[in-house]
Amino acid sequence: MSDKPQQHYLDGPIVQEAKPRLQKPQLYKVILLNDDYTPMEFVVIILERFFAKNREDATRIMLHVHQKGIGVCGIYIREIAETKVRQVLAFAQEHQHPLQCTMEPE
């Protein structure tokens, strides 16, 4: 058998199957924004719970957000990034913290 694409003979011209070209999906950064009210420990909990960070990584990201005003929690395809943002915002609101989370293309 040859590596050439298969040809099908119909009642007319030869139809050649094209190999699909797959594109990698666009990735998005999920970002936390610093505020003066959300406790640092709460941010660490968010990073552990929703982004599967260990305590050390979660603390490092939290300190970056605290010092720089913004920090990346993870990079995901669009649907997962949107879900993470919704989960973080809902959890923060449920615990009455003004923590903001957003996403942007990588």
Buried (B, 14 or more C-beta within 10 A) or exposed (E): EEEEEEEEEEEEEEEEEEEEEEEEEEBBBBBBBBBEEBEEEBBBBBBBEBBEBEEEBBBBBBBBBBEEEEBBBBEBEEEBBBEBBEBBBEBBEEEEBEBBBBBEEE
